[in-house]
Amino acid sequence: MITSSVPITIEKVKTSGVKEVNINEVPFGKVFTDHMFVADFKNGEWTNFRIIPYQNMSMSYAMSALHYGQAIFEGMKAFRQDNGNTVVFRAKDNWARLNKSAVRMAMPEIPEEVFMEGLLQLLSLDKEWAPTSENGSLYIRPLMIATEEIIGVKISNEYQFVIIAAPASVYYTQPVKVLIQNTFYRSVKGGIGYVKAAGNYGRSLYPTKLAQDKGYQQILWTDSETGKYIEEAGTMNVMFVKNNVILTPELLETLLPGITRDSILKLARKLNISTEERKVSIEEILKSIEDGSVTEVFGVGTAATIAHITAIGYEDKDYVLPPIEQRKYSSMFDKMLRDIRKGRVADEFNWLMQVK
Ligand SMILES: Cc1ncc(COP(=O)(O)O)c(C=O)c1O
């Protein structure tokens, strides 16, 4: 029996759907677990905390989020460890980032205990959905949307906070080629690039489609002021290994401060591997790929963990990187993160939270 300071009502499914799918094989983000956590914001406070069977919502077409974009979300993962336990990775950091997004989008912050209790009780019910495979995980999607029924550009008075979860296998099934983009921009100075607002993703889809039509999986975004500096890649931050230094663009207000990025920088520093967070120009990177000083390029994010980038396209030319088998650093970080999550090594940074 779970005791909690947050009064959560629980309505369980009659029969779990977990036996009907192969949780180790499902495609990313298409199959959802039995339950979801929901909270409503009304009359200035969060209320009506509930875990219910996963279901559709009923809404008005005048719902504010659909028109004026007050919609934010998070992405995090739970893992099945070798000993059978289920753990969540860095959930507190996702909670903190969700609240940063809420502040920027003029939405109410979600109290830590509501987020954590909702999450842990949901996972406690649905933990059998966490894949047992080596690269599988339970992807967790907290989101907040403006639900007031009103036409008119204003801050909504009503919101819903929801947590849903989906078993996930690998995100990228093939190596990733990225295209440098300096015609369209993901974010601008003074904008919302540093938060996880739905609008950041909506605006990225058309340029990403253009890149995909040319055979690239993702875009490498550049800064909108000069178009000369690399910022991040689609749904990942980006890292370069240059002369054995882990180099990554510094966090400006135009970049999402990735939790995976932070984890890798912390692991590198623990191992006394040099790291640099600074401006990274297109010119520097392309030249360094050509002269062989950049030996690895990889995307880092919750969904993909580490995505090896095989080539960077710029102005109709591909700058090809050394083969994946030679990627010493990115493969090492991938293994280190997996070992922590799977419980094979000590959780020195206190990143894991146990699901009961
Ligand atoms: C735009 C963007 N950049 C970077 C990341 C990586 O962040 P994290 O490592 O916290 O998943 C994500 C994914 O959340 C993202 O959507």
The ligand as an ORCA input file, in Angstrom:
! r2SCAN-3c Opt
* xyz 0 1
  C      15.373     20.190    -28.837
  C      15.989     19.202    -27.926
  N      17.297     19.317    -27.627
  C      17.905     18.452    -26.790
  C      17.218     17.408    -26.212
  C      17.910     16.490    -25.255
  O      17.475     16.700    -23.949
  P      17.446     15.518    -22.881
  O      18.809     14.965    -22.830
  O      17.039     16.171    -21.619
  O      16.464     14.529    -23.381
  C      15.855     17.248    -26.508
  C      15.073     16.168    -25.889
  O      14.482     16.378    -24.872
  C      15.232     18.160    -27.380
  O      13.940     18.042    -27.679
*
